[in-house]
Amino acid sequence: MRIQRKAYHMSAEKILALGFACIILTGAILLNTPFASANGEKIGFLNALFTATSATSVTGLVTVDIANELTLFGKIIVLLLIQTGGLGFMMMGTIILVVLGRRISLKNRLFIRDTFNTESLSGSVRLVRRGVIFALSLEFIGAAILSIRFIKLYGFASGVGIAIFTSISAFCNAGIDLFGNFESMSRFSNDPLVLITVALLIILGGLGFIVLDDLINKKFQFKKLYLHSKIVLTMTACLLVFGALILYITEIDNVRYWGDRSGLNKILNVSFHSAVLRSAGFSSLNYAYNTNAGKILSVIWMFIGSSPASTGGGIKTTTMFLLLMQTYTVIRANEEIQVFSKTISKKQSLKAIAIVATFLIIVIVGTMFICGFEKNTDRLAIDILYEAMSAIGNVGLSTSDIRSYSVQSQIVLIIIMFVGRVGPLTMAYAIGNSEQGASKIQFPEERIIIG
């Protein structure tokens, strides 16, 4: 008598979470070898794990000076982790299958759909192909422009290498650099060519491949774009403009933040600051000198993040848009969310609320743990919240030296970065049983008091 065993089908959410975990672990093992360390000694597994997590989650928080403490081998590993994390390992895997001429199964298409957080399976492989083409093309153009400046500063070979690394890191919204001494882009705070190029790469990477594809197909005609693209472009423009404007106002008399910069240079740097706030950890000024009002704005912008199916993090621009529109709809006593002559389903607005709730719970709990671990230091709660939000939003900006945090706090940040990259709601699905389906039992309805 043969016993039939029930086949175990792993959900897409579990595969996504485990896939990223395996990539991070592999990267950490490789970075913790003598071949990756400039002095020939291992950098330590915690440092390697933190760096691998930060690179794969395209965050930018680092405990290792990538430029000075890692060899060429180590830098290449970090760059590969950034590219894989930015595009998504399912996207990378799909391209490999396409290049090898392998058929993309329905299961793989489902994974692609969940990776890009789209509703439809149609055109998923085409989207992956075009997404990779967009990414590589924009990274190449960015590297070519940055080489103009970097070759003069670092020589041909080093200049080209740094330009390629910076371009990929910027487009993938990683914020990791090869400038050394944890200075990020402070030496280029007076260089419009570098700051504008990096900012544009960050913005384009943060728009998402779906929007870029739609813009090209519709020949940049706003009226013909999908509703998703219209919302993303509108929210992105508003966040960039209002972020720069509010930051300029909050820091207008902040001499420590500005230094002796002129008016035009202030506009350049505050605009760059507004662009990187939403998902990339580059800094042209010392953001630790921001006023509390500036830090609070930064936390809010990091919370929102970039857009779906992009290289950035956060709750996403569309999620924030739905949350705002749902609030507006309730205030106006309307039944449905209507925007750009379209109606958005209640299911999507409920999902947006769930994403925001899980995101806030994780960052609040993480902040509380870090506050507890750092209770004997003079760190302010606003700065710890800043670090936690930067980690879960995959931003990478920091108001202090991450190396000065305790081991326990660094472990918390590693967990938060990982959850932020996979997605809080996706992570919840992966831990729980997302395949059970909705309950068919209906209980009597009863109203409760709200507000």
N, C-alpha and C positions, 0 to 999 in steps of 0.2 A: 504494500500500500504506500503510495507516494504522498508525501505531505507537501501541499502547496503553500509557499510562503508569500505573504503579502508584500508586493513591491513597495519600496520606500521612495517616495517622490519628494525631493527637497524643493521647497518653495523658492521662487526667484529672489525673494528678500534674503533668505538664508544664504543663497549662493553669492549674492552681492556682498553681504557682510563677511562671509568666510573668504571670498576671493580677495577683498581688500586686506583682510587680516593676514592671509598667506603672503601677499606681495610685501606688506610691511615687515613681516617676520623675516622673509628672505632678504630684504634690503638691510635690515638691522644686522643679520648675521654677516653679510658681505662687508658692511661698513665697520664691523667690529673685528676686522682682520688686520694684520700688520701691513698688508698691501694697500689698505685704504688710508692709513695714517702717515702723515708726513714725517714723523719722528721714528717710525718703525715700530711703535708700541700701540697696542689696542687702545681705542678711545674710551672703552668701557661700554658694557651692553646697554646701560640706561641711556647714555648719550647717543649711542647708535640707534636704539629704539625710538628715542625722542626725535632724532633727525629723520629717520625713515618714515615715521608717522607724519611729521610735519610736511615732508616732501610729497608723500603719497596723498595726503589730504589737502595738498596745495595750500598750506596755511602760512608758513614762513617763520614761525617761532623756532628758534634754534638755540642749542646749548653748546654748539661747536662752531668755531670760526671756519666756515667752509673753505675760504680762500687760502688760509694759512695752515690749517690743521689737517687738511685732507690732500692726498695725492691726486694725480690725474685720474687714476682708477676710481678713487672715492668720489670725485666730482662727477664722473660719468655715471656712476651708480645713482647719485642724487638727481642728476638731470633726467635719467631714465624713469626714476620714480615720479618726478614732477610731470613728465609727459604722460606716463601711464595714469597717474592720478587725475590729471587735467582732462584727458580725453575719456577716461573710464576704461577699466580693464576689459569690459565686455565689448566696447568699441574697438579696442586694440585687437582682441581675440577674433572678432568678426572680420576685420581687415586681413588678418593672417589667413583665415579660411578662404576669403575671397581671392587673395593672391595665389593661394595653392589650388584654386579651382574647386574647392569643396562646396557642397550644397549647404545652404543655411536652413536648418530645420525650423519647424514651428516653435519648438522650445527655445531655440536661440533667439527667434524673433520676439518671443515673449520677454526674454531677458533684456533685449534691446529696448523694448517698450518701457519696461520698468526702470531701466537705466536713465532713459531720457524723460521719464515721467509723462509719457504721452498716452492718449486714450486709444489710439488706433494702431493696428499692426501694418497697415498698408504703407508702402514706401519706406519701411524701416531700414532695409539694407541700403537703399539709395541714399537715405539721409546719412547713414554712417559713412558711405563713400564720399559724399560731398562734404561732410563734416571734417573728415581727415584732410581733404584737399584744401578746404578753407584754412584749417589750422596750420598746415605745413606752409601754405602760400603766404599767409600773414606773418608767420614766424620768420620765414625767409626774408620778406620785405623789411620787417622790423630789424633783423640782424644786419641787413645790408646798410640801412640808414644809421644804425648805432655804430657800425664799423667805421664810418666816416670820422667819428669823434674818438673812438676807443683805439684805433690803430695809431693815431697821433700820440696818444697817452701811454700805451702799453707795448707798442711795436706790432708788427703785422700778425704773427702767430697768436700771441696772447690777446691782442685786440680783437681778432676775429673770434677766438674762442669765448672771450667774455661777452662779446656782442651776441653770439648764438645762445649762450646760457641765459643772458639777461632777457632776450627776446622770448625764448620759450617760457621762462619763469614769469614774465609779464603777461603773455597771452593766456597762460594757464592759471593766472591769478595767484601764483605761489608766493612771490615777494622774497624769494631766496636769491642772494647775490654773491658775486665773487670779488667784491671790492675790498673786503677784509676789515678786520678790527670792529665788526658790528656797526659800521658807519652807514650802511645802506647807501642811499643816494645823496647824502648830505654834501658831498664834494661837487655835485652837479646841480646844486640849488640855484645857481646863476646861469644854467645852460638850458635855454628853451628847446634846443634840438633834442636833447636826451629826455627831458621831462615830458615834452609833448608826445614824443614817439612812444615812450613807455606808457603814458596815460592812455593813448589811443589803443594800444595793444590790450591793456587791461579792460577798457570799455568794450572793445569788440569781442574779447573772450567772454566777458560777462553778459553780453546780449544773448548768447546761446546759438547753437547751430541751426535751430529751427527758424529763428528770426533772420539770421544771415541768408539762409536758403530762400526764405520768403521774399526778402528784399531784392535779391538778385532775380528771382523768377518774375516778380511783379515790377521790375525795373524802377525800384525805389519810389513807386507811387503809393503814398500813404493810404489813400481811399480804397485801394484794391487789396490791401494786406489783410491777412487773417486777424480775427479779433485778438488772438494771443499776441501777435506781433505789435498791434496798435497799443495794447496795454503795456507791453514791455518797453517800447520806445518812449511812450508818454511818461511812465514812471521813472525810467532811466534819466531822461532829460530833466525832470523835476528834481530828482535827487541830486544830480550833478550841480544844477544851478542854485537851488536853495541850500545845498550843503556848503558850497563855496561862499555864498552870501552870508549865511548865518555864522559860519566860522570866522569870516572876516570881521563881522560885527562883534562877536564874543571876544575876539583876540585883538581888537583894534588898538588898544593901549598896552598890549602885552609885549614889552621890550625884550624879555627873555626868550619869547617865542620867535619874534621877528628879527632880532639883532638890529643891524643898521641897514636893512634892506629898503629899497625905494618902493614907490607905489606900484609900478608895473611888475616888479619882482614879487611883491606881496601877492598880487593877483595871480601870477603864474604859480606860486607855491601853494596858495590856498586852493586853487583849482585842482592842482595835482593831489593835494591832501583829500579833497572831496572825492576824487576818482578812486584813490587807493583805499579809502575808508570802507568801501562796500565789499572788498574781498581780497585785496592784495597788500602784502605787508611791506611794501617799499616806503621809505620815509625820506623826504628831502630836508625836513626840519626836525628838531627834537620835540616830539609830541608829548614828552613828559612835562614840558613847560606849558602845555595848554591849561587854560583856566578850568575850573570845575564845570562851567557851562559848556565849554568846548569838549570836555571829556564825555559829558552826558550826551551831547549831540553825536559824538563819535560812537558811543555805545548803541544808540538808536540806529545809526546808519549801518553799523556792523551787524546788528540784529536783522535788518531788512536784507542786506546782502545783494547778490546779483540776480540773475534770472534763471528759470528752469532750463535744463538741457545745456547749461553753460559750464565753463570751467570754474565758476565761483561758488560760494557757499551762501549761508544765511537762510532765512525762511523763504526767500525769493520775492522779487518785486510783484509778481502776480498774486502771491499769497497776501501780501500787504494790501494790494489794491482791492482784493475781494473782501478783506477785513474792513477796510474803510467804507467800501460800497455797501456792505451788509449793515454797518452801523448807520449809514445815511438812509438806507432803505427802511430800517426799523424806525428811525426818527420821523421819516415822512409817512409812516404807516402804510408803506407799499408792500405788496405780496412777493414781488420778484425783483431781482437785481437786473437792471437794464442799463446798458452802456453801448455807445456807438451803434445804436439801432439794433442791438442784439440782446437776448436774454440769457443769463447765466444760471445754470441749474442750482437748486438748493444743495444737492449732493456735493458740488464743488466748493460751495461756501462753507459747508460743514467740515469738509476735509481741510480747508484753510484754517478754520478755528482749531481743529485737532493738531495741526502742525504747529501753530503758534503756542498752544498749550503745552505740548510735549517739549518744545524748544525752551520755553520759559522755565519749566520744571527742572530740566537738566541743568540749565545755566545757573539757576538759583541754588540748587542743591550743590553743584560744583563750587560755586562761590563760597557757600557756607563751609564746605569742607576745607577749602584753601584758607579761609579766614581762621579756621580752627588750627590748622597746621602752622600758620604764620602768626599766631597770637602773641608770640614773644618778640616780634619785630615791630618796626614803626610804620609798616605798610598801611595805607589808607584803604578803606573798604571800596572806594570808587576806583582805585587803581587795581585792586584784585578783581572787581567786577569787569573792568576793562580787559584784563588778561583772559578771564573766562569767556567773555563774549567774543574776544578776538579768536580764541581757540575754537569754539563751537561754530562761529561764523566763517571759519577757515580764512581769516584775514591776515593775522600774523603781526599786527602792530602791537607795540608794547611800550609801557611807560617806565619800565625798569629792566634790569639784566635778568633774563630768565634763569641764568646759571646760579643766581643768588637765592632762588627759591629752594625749599627743602625737597628731599627726594620724594616724599609723600605728595607734595603739591605738584611736582613734575609728573608723577604718575597720574594724578587726577587730570592734568592738562592733556596727557596722552590719550586718556579715555575720551575726554570731551572732544578732542580733535577728530578722533576716529568716528565717534557718533555723528559729529557734524558733517563729515564727508559722506558717510553712508546715508545719512538723513535720519533725524530722530524718529519720525513716523515709520520709516522703512525698518529701522532698528527694532522698534517695538513690534512690528509684524514678524521680524525674524526671530525674536525671542519668544513671542507668543505663537499661537497656532492660527495663522491667517487663512488656512485652508478649510477651517471648520464651516465657514459660511454663516449667514445670518440665522438667528434663532427663529424657528417657525412657531414658537409659542407666543401668543399675544395676551397680555394682561390688561386689566381695566385701566383706562386713562384717568389721571387725576392731575389737576393743576396745582402748581406751587407758586409761592410769592417770589418774584425776582426783582432785584434792585431796591 
